[in-house]
Amino acid sequence: MPAEAATDTMAVLHETHGQLHGSAHVGVLVPWGNTMVETELPRLGLDRLIFHYARLVPARRYRDADDFLAEIAAAVPDTLGQFARLSLAGTLVACTSTGFLTPEAYQQTAVVDAFGALQTLLRALTASTIVLATPYPTRHTQIQAARLHEAGFDVAGHASLDLALLDDFTAVTPERIAALVHRIGEEQLARADAVVLSCTAWPTIDASALLQHELGIPVVSSNLALAYSAVRLARAVEAR
């Protein structure tokens, strides 16, 4: 890890949030069945941010994850219309998978998705070598690792719970997430500047604190990254 790197992701988030002079409104587009985004963002103590939520609803009901995620991504442009009357600092897409699987579906819109937010926070932490843990199907985790590599990150290792679309992501415990990360391997963890817990739909706040204490390196989750990008959007408006 670079000598100047921060090791406490939450502290970096709160320090950046503390630089806001006033309140800001941020839109959040949440996948249809995701309850964790609205659970975790309020727990972060960002009292100068007001989040407004809208649901990304697939046009059809799918059991196949690829088809479902494609429909979620395709719903972004029209769902943005729900925020048309609001004065927002910006809008977040609270899905990581669409960002590395089907970002072209909304590339003409001015949104920040969770995959992009992860990269922004990793760079703010000066983390270049990472390990990746996800609840996704293994194939999706492999694709994400490849996309992160293309973005300039060294992915030292990755592991997945290989959950299916209809599995209960919210039931994954901090201990199970920690065990998943350790499954990547101690050699890989020793090389890493940060741990990435990808996915907005599983509970990661307590797991992040646990792993950060155990490993002594930053832990970046999708929801923490979304929050950091929300603060950045608000600061950009104040800087105009």
N, C-alpha and C positions, 0 to 999 in steps of 0.2 A: 504494500500500500504506500502511495506517495506520502512523504513526511508531513505535508501540509493538509492531508485529507482529514475531513471530519469523520468521527466514528459514531455519532448519535444522530440518526436521521430525524427523529422527532425534534431535537434541539435546533437543527438546521431549519426545519419547517417553521417552528415557532419564532426563531430569530427573523426569518424573512417576513412572516406575518406581522411581527412587531414593528416593521418599517412602514406599514400602511398608516396613512393619516386619517382615514375615515372608512366608512363601510362601503362594501361593493356587492353587487348582485351577480351571481354566476348561474347559468343554466347547466343542467346535467341531464343528459339523455341516458336513460337506464334501460337495459334489456328487460324484456317483458316479465320474466320470472325472478329477477334478481332482487333480493331484499337486503343484501349486505351493504350496498353502497349507502343507502339511507340510514343504516345502522351505524356504520363506522365513521362517516364524515362528521356527524355531530359529536362524536366522542373525542375528536382531535382538538377541541378547545379553540377553534378559529372564530372568535366572536365578532370579527369585523367582516366576515363573509356570510352572505345570505344566499343559500342554495335554493334553486327552483328546479323541480324535477318533472320530467315528462317521460312516458313509457315508449320504448321502441317495440312495437307489436308486429310480429311476422304476419305476412299476408295469409299464410296457411300454417297449419300446425304440423310440425315435423318431429320425428324421433331421431333423424339423422343429424348429427352435429354440424356437418358442413353445410347442409341445406338451411338449417336453422340460422346459422351465423350469417350466411349470405342474405337471408331475408331481413335479419336485424340490421345489417349494414345498409341494405337498400332502403330501409325505412327512415334513415337519418335525414335526408333532405326534406321530406314532407313533415316529419315530426318537429323539425326546427320551427315550423310555422306556428306552433303553440306558444312560442316565445316572442312572436312578432310585436306585441304591444308592450314588451318589457324593455327597459333600458339596462342592458347587461354588459358587464366587462368582457364577457366571452362565454362560450359554451363548450362543455366537455362531453365526449362520448365515453360513457363508463363501461366500455368493453375493451379488453386487451386483444382478444383473438381477432376481432374484425380488423384491427390495425396491422396485423401481420398476415392475415389471410385474404381479406377483400377490401383494402383501403380505397381502391379505385371507385367504389360505390359512392363515396362522399368526398372525393378529393377536390371537387369544385366548391365545397362549402368551407366556411371559416370556423372549423371546429378543431379542438385538440382531443385526440383519442388517448386511451390509457397506454397504448404501446408507445406512442410518441412521448407521453408524459414520463414513462419509465426512463427513457433515454435522457430526457432533460434533467431529471433528478440525479441519475447516475453521473452525468457530466458535471453537475454542480458539486457532487461529492468527490470529483476527480477519480472516479472508479473506472478503470479500464479493463480489469480482469474480473470476471464475475462467475458465480455459480447460479444456476437457474433451477427453481423448484416450482412445480405447477400441479394442479389437480387434473389437468387436461388428459385426453387420450395421448398416448405416447407419440403418435405421429405428429400431432399438433405441437407438442413440446419440441420435437426435433426441428420442425419448420421454424418455430420461434427462435431457437438457438441459431439456426442458419441466418435468419433475418438480423439478429443482433450482431452476428459476426460480420455481415455485410455492412452494418452501420458502424463498424469500427471497434466493437468490443471483443475481447478474447473470452470465449465461454469455456472455462476450465472443465466444466462438467455440468450435467443436468440430470434431473430425476422427476418422475411423474407418478401421481396416484392412479392414473389411467381410468378416471371416472367417466361414466357415460353421461349423456345429456340429461337424463331424467334422475340421476343420482342426487342425493342431498348434499350439496357442497357446503351448506351451512353447518353440517354436523361434524365437520373435520375439526379435531381438537388441536390446541397449540402443541401438545406433546406429539401428536401424529405428524404435524408439519415439521417439528424439530427433528423427528426421527427420519423423515423423508430427506431433509437437508443433509443429515449426517450420513445417509446412505450414499450420497454422491462420492464420499471418500475423503479421508483426512488429508491426503496429499493435495487434492484439488482445493479443499477448503483453505489449506495453508497458503496457496497461491493467490487466493481471491482477495480483491479489494472490497467486494460487497456481495451480499446474497440478494437475489431477486426472487420474491414470492409473487409470481404472476397470476392474475385473475382477480377480478373485482367481486366475485361471487362467493369466495370462501373467507372465513374470519381470520384476519392476519395481524390485528393490532397487538394482541397478547403474544402471539407467536413471534412477532418481530422483536418485542422487548426481551423475550426469553432467549432468542438466538443471538441478539446483539450482546446480551450479558455473557452468554457462553463463549462466543467466538471473538468478541472484541472488534468486530468490523461492522460497518453499516448494513442494515437490512432494509431493502427497498421493496415495498409492496405496491400493487397497482393502485390501491385506494390512497395510500400516502402520496404516491406520485401525482394522482389527480388533484389532491389537495394542494400540493406544491405548485402545480400548474395554475390552479385557480388563483393562488396568491400572486403569481407572476402576471396573470392577466389583469388583476386588479391594480398592481403596481404600474403596469404599462399605461393604464388609463390615467392614473394620477400623474404620470410623467409627461403627459401631453400638454 
